[in-house]
Amino acid sequence: MTKMKLEDRIALHHKMAEAYRDGYLLGVHSGHAEGVHSGKFYELWQFTDDAVYLSPYFTGGQLILLRDVLGPGTEMVTTMEARAYSVNFPEWRPVEFKVWAADNGFTMRVRWDGTTKDGETMGFYSIGFVETNDEGKITRWETHVNDEEYGRFLDVAIGMHGPFQGADYVEALTRVLKESGQWDAIATTFGFN
């Protein structure tokens, strides 16, 4: 294990947060699947084997071990989410982004917006807390959203809103992707065709 210097860890954390934002912007601005839309995960994000995730909205506040729930599928769920939201919000993307990098991780606040094909603009804020170890690998990731705005957005984007329990969220994403004809592309990208 190589311990990073303090200034290097803070710089890495800032770059990791920007990679999160940029992963979503790539697909929107290019007009075709790039970044998370194409199955790629956030550049520079590496998880420890015992990394955990928590979200009151997505996990009911339950702390989950990422490898048990997502295994190698973290990229898949991220891609499913981006592409499912883009069905009804074609240019859904981060429009505001702030990051606070520290020696043990970073906090991000993101404003997400999208406009429906009918011209209705909707959005929400998400706050991410990411903790890392001395090597810059993620040990804990939390996501918090403003429930009211996000719930309205999800009602349009995927036809239901949380807080979610179990696999409800992933099942809703899968349904939207199948109904929109995008499921085969997801299956091909992740090799379970």
N, C-alpha and C positions, 0 to 999 in steps of 0.2 A: 504494500500500500504506500503510495507516494502522496505525502501531504503537500497541498498546494500553498504557495505564499498567499497571504491575506489579500493583497491587491490583485493577484491573479484570480482568486476565487470570486471576488466582487465583480471583476471584469467579465468572467465567465457567466456569472449569474445574470448580468445585464444582457449579454449576448443570447443566453438561453431564453429569456423573456422575449426579446426581439424575434427570435426564431419562431416562437409560438405565434406571434402576430403575423409574421411574414409567411408562415405556412398557410394561413387562410387567405392572405392577399394574393398569392400567386395564381390561384385558380380563377379568381374573379377578374383580375386585370388582364390576364392573357386570353380570356375567352374560351379556354379549354382546360381540361383536367391537369392541373399541376399542383404541387404542394400536397396538402392533406386531401384535396379532391382526387388525387391520383393514387393514393395509398401510401404516401410518404408521411413519416411522423416528423415532429418538430426537430429540426437539426440541433444537435448538441445534447438532446435530452437522453440521458442514460439513467436507468433505475438500478438500485441495489436489489439483490434477490429477495430481501424482506421489505421492500418498499410498500407503503400503505397509501390508501386513498380514502377520503371522506368527503361527503357532501350531504347536507341535510335534504337537498332536493333530489339527488340521484341515488343515494344509498340509504335514505331515511336516517341519516346521522350515524349510521353504522360504519365503523372503521373496517375496511376490507384489505386483505393482502392482494396486491395487484396480480401477482403471478397465478393465484388461485382462480381469480375471476376472469382475467383477460389473457393470461399466458402471453403468447406471442401476438395476441389479437388487439393490443392497444391501438395499433395503426388502423386496424379494420373498423373499430367502433368510431374513431375520429373521422375516418373517411365516410362511413355511413352517415354520421351526423351532418357533416358538411354538405354531402350530396342530397340528403333528404331535405334539409332546410332549403336548399337551392331550388327544389322543385317548385315551391310556391313563392320563394323569394330569390329570384335568379342571381342577383348581385349581392346576396347576404355577405356581410364582411365586418371586420372591426373598423370603426370610424373614429374612435378615440382610444388612446392607449397611454397608460402611465405605468411606469415600473419603479419600484424602490428596491434596489439591490443591496444586500448586506453580506456579511461574511458567511452566514449559515443558510443563505437562500435568497428568495426574493418574493415580493408581492406585486401582483399586476392587477390593474383595474382596466377593464375593457368595456367600451360601449359598442354593442353590435347592432347594426341596422340593416334592414332590407326593405325593398319595395315590391309589393305583389305585382302581378301582371295587370291588375286592375288599377294600379297607382296608389295603393295604400301603403304608407311607410310605417313600419313598426320596429321596435327594438327593445333592448334590455341591457342591463349592466351585469357583468360577472366580475367576481373578485377571486383571484387565485393566490393561494399561499403555497409556496414550494420550499421545502427544507432539503438541504443537501449535506453529504458527509464531507470529510476533508479532501476527498478526491473529486468533488464536484458532482457526484452521482446523487440522484434524487432518492430520499428516504421517506418523504411524506409529501403528498399533494392533496390540497383541499380546493374545492370549488364551491363558491357561494353565489347565488343569483338573487335579484330582487323578484320575489315570487309573483307578485301581481302582474308586472309587465311581462315577465318571461312566460307566465301561464297563458296570457292572451296571445303572445307570439306563437307559442307551441300549438295552441288550438288551431291556428291558421296553418302553421308549418306541417304538423303531423297529425292533427285531428284529436289531440288529447293533451292534457297537461298533468304535471305531478303536484305534489311530491310522489316520486315513483318508488316502488318496492320490487325487489327481485329483478326479473328480466323484462318488466313492462316497457321500459324505455327502448331497449334494443328491439323488442318485438314491434313497437310502433314504428321505429325507423325502418325495419325490414319490410313492413306492410307498405309504407310509402314508396320505398324503392321498387318493390315488386309491382305495385299499381302504376308507377311511372315508367316502367320498362327499364330501370337502371340496375336491377338486381343481377342480371347476367354479367354485367361489366364488373360489379363488385366481386362476384364469385370467381370470375376469371382473374382479376387482379390478385386475389388472395388464394388462388389455387384450390378451390373446393367446388369446381364446376362438375 
